[in-house]
Amino acid sequence: MGIVSGLLLLPLAPVRGTAWIADHLLQEARRQAHDPRAVQARLAALNRALDEGAIDEAAFEREEERLLTLLERPARPTGRTTTTNPARRRHV
């Protein structure tokens, strides 16, 4: 990025920083939501809720189907990488 474009885009720095943080939070949330151990723990809690009568059979089946689908398919990639290519970094 040149000095002129850097100066022109400087007012957008807080927005870009916020977008970067939001993107990383979203990636982490997706990773955790598709973690097999977390999904299995949610399945166990769902079974306990059914046994205790906290949910009905229909709600149990809907949620169980959704959780089993999460286990069967991997998380969708976001198309972005979280690693930084050192060759692309520019020193100011």
VENDAMO-V134662 format. One record per backbone hydrogen bond with DSSP energy under -0.5 kcal/mol. CO is the residue of the C=O (numbers start at 1). NH is the residue of the N-H. If there is no record, write none. Layout:
BEGIN
co | nh
CO | NH
CO | NH
END
This chain:
BEGIN
co | nh
2 | 6
3 | 7
4 | 8
5 | 9
6 | 10
9 | 12
10 | 13
12 | 16
13 | 17
14 | 18
15 | 19
16 | 20
17 | 21
18 | 22
19 | 23
20 | 24
21 | 25
22 | 26
23 | 27
24 | 28
25 | 29
26 | 30
27 | 31
28 | 32
29 | 33
30 | 34
32 | 35
35 | 39
36 | 40
37 | 41
38 | 42
39 | 43
40 | 44
41 | 45
42 | 46
43 | 47
44 | 48
45 | 49
46 | 50
47 | 51
48 | 52
49 | 54
49 | 55
50 | 53
56 | 60
57 | 61
58 | 62
59 | 63
60 | 64
61 | 65
62 | 66
63 | 67
64 | 68
65 | 69
66 | 70
67 | 71
68 | 72
69 | 73
84 | 86
85 | 88
85 | 89
86 | 89
END
